[in-house]
Amino acid sequence: MENKNNRKQKYTTIICLCIIILLMFSGYGFCRGKIFEKVEKAVNSSIDVRQKTQRELDRWEQKKTELIVEYDRLKQEEEFLDERNKTLIREKAQHENRLQSLILQKKESLKIQKDMLPFLHNVQKELAKSISDGLPFLQYERKSRMDKLEKIMDDPDVSIAEKYRKTMEALFIEAGYGNTMEIVRKKIKIKGQDVLEDVFRLGRISLFALSLDRKSAAYFNVTEHKWLLLDNKYIKPIYSAMEISRKRITAELVSLPIGRLEN
């Protein structure tokens, strides 16, 4: 009985040890599975982080390249704008200098205009007086020119430049008469009688007249403003001067009674 109990106790002990061993081995496998699962999750997480980090690095490199390109473009644009700004500053200085010059010119122009108008009026009056008081030639033509000039000078809508041009034009025409000679046949008043004679103009200096029969000569006295008879000795010189003017004879020296110049 005792042996049977001992054997039974022995078998029970062995079974418990086996159960314990089985339980131990089964627990170790369970723990190992948990560890493998944790390691796998950690590795996968690390891979995900690595991939995500790489993608961020790739995006940053692309962005960096774009920023470098944009920086270079802006740098070139800045250099261009800087040079353009320098050019504009120089142009501004030139324009300012030009503006100041134009302002000075305008002031001078206004001053000239202020002084010019009285001067032109004076020239016009002197021309008109010289025509009325001077030698009576081309009277209608010259008086008409002076009348037109007077209207222009009195017209406020006509510019100073146009008034100046017309005045100088009339002045040059009158001055041009001093370089010409002219012979016309017309009636003149001598001693209260109208006589048809050949009138010879020598520039703006003198007017001479010869009767058609060449038996008398006269000259226009500017001081007395009338025709006066000349001595018969002047008939031939006046006739020679008229023939030279007509280019019928060669030029030669002739003695004409020009007299002294009157103011």
C-alpha positions in Angstrom: 0.0 0.0 0.0 2.8 2.3 0.9 4.6 1.5 -2.3 1.4 2.1 -4.3 1.0 5.4 -2.7 4.7 6.3 -3.3 4.3 5.4 -6.9 1.1 7.3 -7.2 2.8 10.4 -5.6 5.8 9.9 -7.9 3.6 9.9 -11.0 1.7 12.9 -9.8 5.0 14.8 -9.3 6.2 13.9 -12.8 2.9 15.0 -14.3 3.1 18.3 -12.5 6.6 18.9 -13.7 5.6 18.1 -17.3 2.7 20.5 -16.9 5.0 23.1 -15.5 7.5 22.6 -18.3 4.7 22.7 -20.9 3.4 25.8 -19.3 6.9 27.3 -19.3 7.5 26.5 -23.0 4.0 27.7 -24.0 4.5 31.0 -22.2 7.9 31.6 -23.8 6.4 31.2 -27.3 3.7 33.6 -26.4 6.2 36.2 -25.2 8.4 35.7 -28.2 5.4 36.4 -30.5 4.7 39.6 -28.7 8.4 40.7 -28.9 8.4 39.9 -32.7 5.3 41.9 -33.1 6.7 45.0 -31.3 10.0 44.8 -33.2 8.1 44.6 -36.5 6.0 47.6 -35.6 9.1 49.6 -34.6 10.8 48.7 -37.9 7.8 49.6 -40.0 7.4 52.9 -38.1 11.1 53.7 -38.7 10.8 52.9 -42.4 7.7 55.1 -42.6 9.5 57.9 -40.8 12.5 57.5 -43.1 10.4 57.5 -46.2 8.5 60.5 -45.0 11.8 62.3 -44.2 13.2 61.5 -47.6 10.1 62.9 -49.3 10.4 66.1 -47.2 14.1 66.3 -48.2 13.2 65.8 -51.9 10.5 68.5 -51.6 13.0 70.9 -49.9 15.7 70.3 -52.5 13.2 71.1 -55.2 12.0 74.2 -53.4 15.6 75.2 -52.8 16.4 74.9 -56.5 13.3 77.0 -57.3 14.3 79.6 -54.7 17.9 79.8 -56.1 16.5 80.3 -59.7 14.1 83.0 -58.4 16.9 84.6 -56.4 19.1 84.8 -59.5 16.3 86.2 -61.6 15.5 88.8 -58.9 19.2 89.6 -58.6 19.4 90.3 -62.4 16.2 92.3 -62.3 17.6 94.3 -59.4 20.8 95.0 -61.3 18.8 96.1 -64.4 16.5 98.3 -62.3 19.5 99.8 -60.5 21.2 100.7 -63.9 17.8 101.9 -65.2 17.4 104.1 -62.1 20.9 105.6 -62.6 20.0 106.3 -66.2 16.7 107.9 -65.2 18.6 110.0 -62.6 21.0 111.3 -65.3 18.1 111.9 -67.7 16.2 113.8 -64.9 19.2 116.0 -64.3 19.5 116.7 -68.0 15.8 117.5 -68.3 16.0 119.8 -65.3 19.0 121.6 -66.8 17.1 121.8 -70.1 14.0 123.1 -68.3 16.1 125.8 -66.5 17.6 126.7 -69.9 14.1 126.9 -71.4 12.8 129.0 -68.5 15.7 131.4 -69.1 15.1 131.5 -72.8 11.4 132.1 -72.2 12.3 135.1 -69.9 14.7 136.4 -72.5 12.1 135.9 -75.2 9.4 137.7 -73.2 11.9 140.6 -72.6 12.8 140.7 -76.3 9.1 140.7 -77.2 8.4 143.5 -74.8 11.2 145.5 -76.3 10.7 144.4 -79.8 7.1 145.6 -80.3 7.9 149.3 -79.7 11.0 148.9 -81.9 9.0 147.4 -84.8 6.3 150.1 -84.5 9.1 152.7 -84.7 10.6 151.0 -87.8 7.2 150.9 -89.5 6.6 154.6 -88.8 10.1 155.5 -90.0 9.6 153.5 -93.2 6.2 155.2 -93.8 7.7 158.6 -93.2 10.6 157.9 -95.6 8.2 157.0 -98.3 5.9 160.0 -97.8 8.8 162.5 -97.4 11.3 160.9 -99.8 11.7 160.5 -103.5 8.3 159.9 -105.2 8.8 156.7 -107.0 6.6 153.5 -107.1 4.3 155.4 -104.8 1.2 153.3 -105.0 3.2 150.0 -104.6 5.2 151.3 -101.6 2.2 153.0 -99.9 0.1 149.9 -100.2 2.9 147.8 -98.6 3.1 150.3 -95.7 -0.7 150.3 -95.2 -0.7 146.5 -95.0 2.2 146.6 -92.6 0.4 149.1 -90.4 -2.6 146.8 -90.2 -0.4 143.9 -89.2 1.3 145.9 -86.5 -2.0 147.0 -85.1 -3.5 143.5 -85.1 -3.1 141.9 -81.6 -3.8 138.4 -83.1 -0.6 138.6 -85.2 2.5 137.1 -83.4 5.6 139.2 -82.7 7.5 136.8 -85.0 5.2 137.5 -87.9 5.3 141.3 -87.3 9.0 141.1 -87.2 9.1 139.1 -90.5 6.8 141.5 -92.3 8.7 144.6 -91.0 12.1 143.2 -92.1 10.6 142.2 -95.4 9.4 145.8 -96.1 12.7 147.2 -94.8 14.8 144.9 -97.2 12.6 145.8 -100.1 13.1 149.5 -99.5 16.8 149.0 -99.0 16.9 147.1 -102.3 15.7 150.1 -104.2 19.1 151.7 -103.4 20.8 149.2 -105.8 18.6 149.7 -108.8 17.9 152.2 -111.5 14.6 152.8 -113.3 13.2 154.9 -116.1 9.5 155.6 -116.4 7.5 158.0 -118.5 5.0 159.9 -116.5 3.6 163.3 -115.9 5.3 165.5 -113.3 4.5 169.0 -112.1 7.1 171.6 -113.0 6.3 175.3 -112.2 2.6 174.4 -111.6 2.2 172.6 -114.9 1.8 168.9 -115.6 4.5 167.8 -118.1 5.0 164.3 -119.6 8.7 163.5 -119.2 11.1 160.5 -118.9 11.9 160.2 -115.2 15.2 158.5 -114.3 15.7 157.1 -110.7 19.2 156.6 -109.5 18.8 154.2 -106.6 17.3 156.0 -103.6 19.6 159.0 -104.1 18.0 161.1 -106.9 15.3 161.5 -109.4 16.0 163.3 -112.7 13.6 164.1 -115.6 14.2 164.8 -119.2 11.7 166.4 -121.5 10.7 164.2 -124.5 12.4 166.6 -126.9 15.5 166.5 -124.7 15.6 170.3 -124.4 15.1 170.6 -120.6 16.0 168.7 -117.5 14.8 168.7 -113.9 15.4 167.0 -110.6 13.3 166.3 -107.5 14.2 168.4 -104.5 13.5 166.4 -101.4 13.8 169.3 -99.1 11.2 171.4 -100.9 9.5 168.3 -102.1 9.0 169.5 -105.7 10.5 169.3 -109.1 13.0 172.0 -110.1 14.6 172.8 -113.4 18.2 172.2 -114.0 20.8 174.0 -116.1 20.8 172.7 -119.7 24.4 171.5 -119.2 23.0 168.5 -117.3 20.9 167.3 -120.1 23.7 165.3 -121.8 25.0 163.6 -118.5 21.4 162.7 -117.5 20.7 161.3 -121.0 24.0 159.3 -120.9 23.1 157.9 -117.5 19.7 156.9 -118.8 21.3 155.1 -121.8 23.7 153.3 -119.5 20.7 152.2 -117.4 19.1 150.9 -120.6 22.4 149.1 -121.4 22.5 150.8 -124.8 26.0 152.2 -124.2 28.9 151.0 -122.1 29.3 152.2 -118.6 31.2 155.5 -118.2 31.6 158.2 -115.6 29.0 160.9 -115.7 28.7 164.0 -113.6 25.2 164.3 -112.2 23.9 167.1 -109.9 23.2 164.8 -106.9 23.8 167.5 -104.4 24.2 167.0 -100.7 22.3 164.3 -98.8 19.4 165.5 -96.6 18.6 164.0 -93.2 
